[in-house]
Amino acid sequence: MLEQFAPAKVNLALHVLGHREDGYHRLDSLVVFAGVGDRVRAAPAATLSLTLTGPRSAALPAGAENLVLRAAERLAATAGVRDGARLVLDKQLPVASGIGGGSTDAAAALRLLARLWRPALTPDAMRRLALGLGADVPVCLAARPARMGGIGEVLTPAPDLPPCGMVLINPGVAVATPAVFAARQGAFSPPLDLPPAWPDAATMARDLGRAGNDLEAPAITLAPAIGAVLAALGAWPGCLLARMSGSGATCFGLFDSPASARTAAAGLARPGWWCWGGGLVGAAGAAY
């Protein structure tokens, strides 16, 4: 079987800029990808099918509402593909957790089936197809650091990132993105002010500390456990920045190296918490 990694998407900063006429919010976010994720596998078959495996698979539907299967069906219909595929999703990431689990899975399925089926679609057509599946799917399709604008369709290069480490912690609670947006109060934020590059992790954390995640406060009102995670991360020696990712409930801590992040993740582990520590993927400098 062919295999594709589906890395966790992490919003290092997320500003809500305003409303669109269609009711959605305009966002400005710096997105990176962690070295942990799900895996999607595919083999040729007469029809399309999906099997779920992994410790988080019980929380997902296996039928037509699964985003991996929807991505496969949409790609086949758009490109006129008549072949099938036997798909397997190995689910390791927490579900509904603010790290793009469904979106990165769908994006991995698109990349994988593009290898298997060789559809006659341009990169622009693939991006449009991805956006039709969800706002986070286009950035996950690229699977490299990016600045994400609009509702997710406007992607520009991220600043050059320094070597760093990251801890991800989910307290075992799920929060619904629409509910978090509905709970947001106050004025909208200005666009992010980002430099072309950062010389080291400490400088990056300092600059990102001047930004924020506009969904963090409303998410904490809905799930106070997020606040406990942020407090634990922020108090850990060597943590340069603690913040929630996306609409939650997963939080991240920035560290100066993957090794220090792995040590922190082991020390921060608590019953009921999902914890991971390591580096980033998809950025310049392969050993993140």
Buried (B, 14 or more C-beta within 10 A) or exposed (E): EBEBBBBBBBBBBBBBBEEEEEEEBBBBBBBBBBBBBBBBBBEEEEEBBBEBBBEBBEEBEBEEEBBBBBBBEBBBEBBEBEBBBBBBBBBBBBBBBBBBBBBBBBBBBBBBBBEBBEBEBEEEEBBBBBBEBBBBBBBBBBBBBBBBBBBBBBBEEBBBBBBBBBBBBBBBBBBEBEEBBEBBEEEEBEEBEBEEEBEEBBBBBEBBBEBBBBBBBBBBEBBEBBBBBBEBBBEBEBBBBBBBBBBBBBBBBBBBBBEBBBBBBEEBEEEEBBBBBBBBBBBEEEEB
